[in-house]
Amino acid sequence: MRAVSDRTSNPFGLSPPCEEFVPGYGDPDADFHVIGDHPGVHGGVESGVPFTDRPWSDRFFAALADGGLLERYDPEGGDLVVRETYLSYLHMCVPESAPPPEDSYAELEPLFDAELRAITADVLLPVGPRATAHVLAEYTPRPASVAENIDDWHATEIQGSGWLVIPTKDPSEWTEEDGETLARKLGRLRRTDYRQFADLGRFIPDDRPYYVR
């Protein structure tokens, strides 16, 4: 099943329980899903687009563009066009305090999970320790504690339960090399068959393939 929407911002019409929030942005049929923490740390309050309005936003988007996840990014004109990519947060509400309380994360987690499963991207890119810990705990057999050493896992591959996970160091702590490493990783990955499908056709009586996540 593929999602159908002509909207780039909040294509699924999610309504979180808060007055101010930064919704998901991008292609609802994305192959790549970039996942941040919350607007208070990863930006977007002014523009309404995740990962914008931060001192590091330009180099973050430059790495995604070099890796093939963006068609165009113009920081001065505010023009961001993705390529088979979706951007969103674990906690889309703008928090009253940073970090948000744990019960607020718990309240918003079902919305995040529903959006993630509606997109059904093949590759998840959690950004920063909080998003990485959550994605590892919920969508891979790896323990969340891996995120404590995220520098060692930056731009590496972790096989999940139907997803390929590429942990990403928080861009506020990037060196120039971190951006280049992520761009190279994404570029190489896009040149491979990164789809997370298994052919179970051998279990049915005819020769037709039967692909599942």
C-alpha positions as a printed NumPy array, in Angstrom:
array([[  0.   ,   0.   ,   0.   ],
       [  1.277,   3.474,  -0.856],
       [  0.183,   6.737,   0.706],
       [ -1.595,   9.272,  -1.492],
       [ -1.442,  12.981,  -0.672],
       [ -0.711,  16.178,  -2.563],
       [  0.521,  17.964,   0.571],
       [  4.172,  18.312,   1.519],
       [  3.606,  19.615,   5.064],
       [  1.651,  17.336,   7.417],
       [  0.352,  15.162,   4.55 ],
       [ -1.552,  12.876,   6.93 ],
       [ -3.33 ,  15.714,   8.735],
       [ -2.074,  14.812,  12.215],
       [ -3.489,  16.941,  15.041],
       [ -1.299,  16.711,  18.145],
       [ -2.641,  17.87 ,  21.524],
       [ -0.873,  21.243,  21.526],
       [ -1.318,  24.717,  20.057],
       [  2.09 ,  24.985,  18.39 ],
       [  3.83 ,  22.148,  16.602],
       [  6.16 ,  21.379,  13.714],
       [  4.553,  18.723,  11.496],
       [  6.27 ,  16.209,   9.265],
       [  7.429,  17.492,   5.887],
       [  8.252,  15.808,   2.595],
       [  7.246,  12.892,   0.422],
       [  4.566,  10.678,   2.057],
       [  5.841,   7.799,  -0.127],
       [  9.433,   8.393,   0.972],
       [ 12.176,   5.767,   0.901],
       [ 14.176,   7.736,   3.492],
       [ 12.719,   9.001,   6.785],
       [ 14.847,  11.5  ,   8.733],
       [ 13.761,  11.556,  12.393],
       [ 14.643,  14.256,  14.901],
       [ 13.84 ,  14.844,  18.562],
       [ 11.652,  17.951,  19.073],
       [ 11.423,  21.525,  17.715],
       [ 13.103,  22.965,  20.784],
       [ 16.366,  21.235,  19.937],
       [ 16.149,  20.581,  16.187],
       [ 14.319,  23.694,  15.   ],
       [ 11.495,  24.544,  12.643],
       [  9.37 ,  26.692,  14.948],
       [  9.519,  29.731,  12.657],
       [  9.403,  27.984,   9.268],
       [  7.25 ,  24.993,  10.194],
       [  9.784,  22.638,   8.588],
       [ 11.86 ,  20.209,  10.692],
       [ 15.606,  20.864,  11.035],
       [ 15.418,  24.483,   9.85 ],
       [ 16.158,  27.74 ,  11.72 ],
       [ 19.288,  26.415,  13.418],
       [ 22.91 ,  27.587,  13.012],
       [ 23.774,  24.113,  11.719],
       [ 20.779,  23.763,   9.364],
       [ 22.721,  24.731,   6.226],
       [ 25.441,  22.113,   6.689],
       [ 22.871,  19.484,   7.69 ],
       [ 20.821,  20.016,   4.536],
       [ 23.979,  20.299,   2.459],
       [ 24.939,  16.785,   3.574],
       [ 21.464,  15.457,   2.719],
       [ 21.645,  17.16 ,  -0.677],
       [ 25.105,  15.766,  -1.399],
       [ 23.802,  12.339,  -0.404],
       [ 20.913,  12.599,  -2.869],
       [ 17.998,  13.127,  -0.452],
       [ 17.172,  16.666,  -1.606],
       [ 16.36 ,  18.039,  -5.026],
       [ 17.018,  21.609,  -3.947],
       [ 17.814,  23.628,  -0.82 ],
       [ 17.982,  27.415,  -0.847],
       [ 18.537,  28.705,   2.711],
       [ 18.026,  32.341,   1.722],
       [ 14.794,  31.746,  -0.154],
       [ 13.548,  29.076,   2.211],
       [ 13.154,  26.67 ,  -0.705],
       [ 13.419,  23.007,   0.308],
       [ 12.498,  20.261,  -2.151],
       [ 13.052,  16.683,  -1.02 ],
       [ 13.786,  13.587,  -3.085],
       [ 11.99 ,  10.466,  -1.793],
       [ 12.566,  11.784,   1.727],
       [ 10.439,  12.693,   4.745],
       [ 11.428,  14.764,   7.798],
       [  9.692,  14.54 ,  11.17 ],
       [ 10.105,  14.537,  14.948],
       [  9.467,  12.1  ,  17.773],
       [  7.839,  14.992,  19.64 ],
       [  6.281,  17.375,  17.13 ],
       [  4.847,  19.778,  19.721],
       [  6.893,  22.839,  20.601],
       [  7.777,  22.138,  24.245],
       [  7.212,  24.577,  27.073],
       [ 10.475,  23.354,  28.56 ],
       [ 13.456,  21.542,  27.132],
       [ 13.616,  18.645,  27.185],
       [  9.898,  17.821,  27.186],
       [  8.715,  15.652,  30.099],
       [  8.609,  11.904,  29.579],
       [  4.805,  11.766,  29.753],
       [  4.666,  14.239,  26.846],
       [  6.873,  11.959,  24.724],
       [  4.625,   9.034,  25.655],
       [  1.479,  10.953,  24.659],
       [  2.882,  11.845,  21.238],
       [  4.568,   8.515,  20.468],
       [  1.435,   6.909,  18.921],
       [  1.23 ,   9.788,  16.4  ],
       [  4.883,   9.372,  15.48 ],
       [  4.53 ,   5.607,  15.134],
       [  1.379,   5.925,  12.994],
       [  3.135,   8.398,  10.688],
       [  6.247,   6.217,  10.421],
       [  4.177,   3.162,   9.487],
       [  2.043,   5.145,   7.025],
       [  5.184,   6.262,   5.181],
       [  6.848,   2.836,   5.391],
       [ 10.234,   4.166,   4.327],
       [ 12.971,   1.624,   3.732],
       [ 15.678,   3.623,   5.521],
       [ 15.337,   5.423,   8.86 ],
       [ 17.833,   8.151,   9.794],
       [ 17.387,   9.004,  13.476],
       [ 19.219,  12.225,  14.335],
       [ 20.762,  12.664,  17.772],
       [ 20.775,  10.379,  20.822],
       [ 17.087,  10.59 ,  21.788],
       [ 15.702,   9.764,  18.348],
       [ 18.358,   7.088,  17.815],
       [ 17.629,   5.394,  21.146],
       [ 13.901,   5.324,  20.384],
       [ 14.275,   3.96 ,  16.859],
       [ 16.722,   1.278,  17.965],
       [ 14.516,   0.195,  20.874],
       [ 11.262,   0.096,  18.894],
       [ 12.282,  -0.924,  15.371],
       [ 15.459,  -3.007,  15.683],
       [ 16.764,  -5.806,  17.923],
       [ 19.553,  -3.493,  19.108],
       [ 19.367,  -1.999,  22.618],
       [ 18.718,   1.71 ,  23.039],
       [ 22.045,   1.972,  24.879],
       [ 23.82 ,   1.931,  21.503],
       [ 22.807,   5.601,  21.193],
       [ 25.047,   6.454,  24.152],
       [ 28.019,   5.978,  21.804],
       [ 26.424,   7.573,  18.764],
       [ 29.761,   8.986,  17.579],
       [ 30.877,   5.404,  16.914],
       [ 27.68 ,   4.608,  14.994],
       [ 27.332,   7.788,  12.941],
       [ 26.483,   6.991,   9.29 ],
       [ 26.738,   3.22 ,   9.812],
       [ 24.101,   0.592,   8.99 ],
       [ 21.976,  -1.265,  11.534],
       [ 19.494,  -3.81 ,  10.248],
       [ 16.079,  -3.364,  11.826],
       [ 12.754,  -5.173,  11.704],
       [ 11.806,  -4.188,   8.164],
       [ 13.931,  -1.046,   8.175],
       [ 17.561,  -0.213,   7.581],
       [ 18.66 ,   2.272,  10.243],
       [ 21.436,   4.85 ,   9.726],
       [ 22.142,   6.551,  13.091],
       [ 23.164,  10.176,  12.699],
       [ 25.132,  12.28 ,  15.143],
       [ 23.404,  15.453,  16.302],
       [ 24.305,  18.129,  13.718],
       [ 25.033,  20.679,  16.462],
       [ 28.104,  18.553,  17.247],
       [ 29.215,  17.784,  13.695],
       [ 32.703,  18.281,  12.452],
       [ 33.167,  18.93 ,   8.75 ],
       [ 34.096,  15.275,   8.395],
       [ 30.787,  14.114,   9.942],
       [ 28.765,  15.795,   7.203],
       [ 31.009,  14.388,   4.48 ],
       [ 30.791,  10.902,   6.006],
       [ 26.987,  10.98 ,   6.027],
       [ 26.826,  12.303,   2.452],
       [ 29.15 ,   9.551,   1.2  ],
       [ 27.166,   6.899,   3.046],
       [ 23.854,   8.055,   1.593],
       [ 25.313,   8.347,  -1.897],
       [ 26.677,   4.799,  -1.788],
       [ 23.453,   3.464,  -0.314],
       [ 21.322,   5.046,  -3.019],
       [ 23.385,   3.212,  -5.638],
       [ 22.412,  -0.153,  -4.096],
       [ 19.115,  -1.993,  -3.688],
       [ 18.364,  -0.766,  -0.173],
       [ 14.729,  -1.914,  -0.178],
       [ 13.807,  -3.946,   2.889],
       [ 11.802,  -6.729,   1.24 ],
       [ 11.941, -10.514,   1.404],
       [ 10.594, -12.745,  -1.373],
       [  8.43 , -15.466,   0.16 ],
       [  7.325, -16.734,  -3.247],
       [  9.038, -20.053,  -2.579],
       [  6.277, -20.854,  -0.102],
       [  3.427, -20.56 ,  -2.635],
       [  2.633, -23.118,  -5.357],
       [  3.367, -21.014,  -8.473],
       [  6.351, -18.958,  -9.657],
       [  5.05 , -15.539,  -8.695],
       [  7.156, -13.505,  -6.255],
       [  5.565, -12.535,  -2.955],
       [  7.342,  -9.592,  -1.322],
       [  6.882,  -8.647,   2.337],
       [  8.597,  -6.167,   4.669]])
